[in-house]
């Protein structure tokens, strides 16, 4: 891992957030980073619905309400929620089989940019996608993939003990041999 760039090696998905405001300029920088992600045929199928607590508290709270209770329990200081969507259709109206993959690349660019800015960002699958779709009138052609919460880093001691322990634990990753086969299946 010593040759992996620190921007990648040091990125985490923290849960300890401060209640300091995240500026709109910082949010725009995150979205700009996502915009430059690669995509098949340069289709750029990612879409984001952004909820800034400081700009529109009511909309932020509607989006927050779609998080599962566990994710609500540690996101109380989140300042921004970003719903990640993928356009499942091409311009010709045919299925885009790489839409989710491409939106994932854009999301990773956003997460890395957040880390580069010194922000905490955590992608979540624990939310009610259909409630989000209904609440914000998201068309059916868009797959609702995840929600990324963004804030400034907070004090780990503010988390419930079980989560604080997880936050302090070293990051673990599967060994290369478990995820990559060279010239053969793993």
Secondary structure, DSSP 8 states (H G I E B T S, - for coil): -TTS-HHHHT------B------HHHHHHHHHHHHT---GGG---EEEEEEETTT-HHHHHHHHTTB-HHHHHH-TT--EEEEEEEE-B-TTS-B-TTHHHHHHHHHHHHHHHHHHTTEEEEEE--B-HHHHHHHHT--TTEEEEEEEEEEEB--GGGS-HHHHHHHHS------HHHH--SSS--
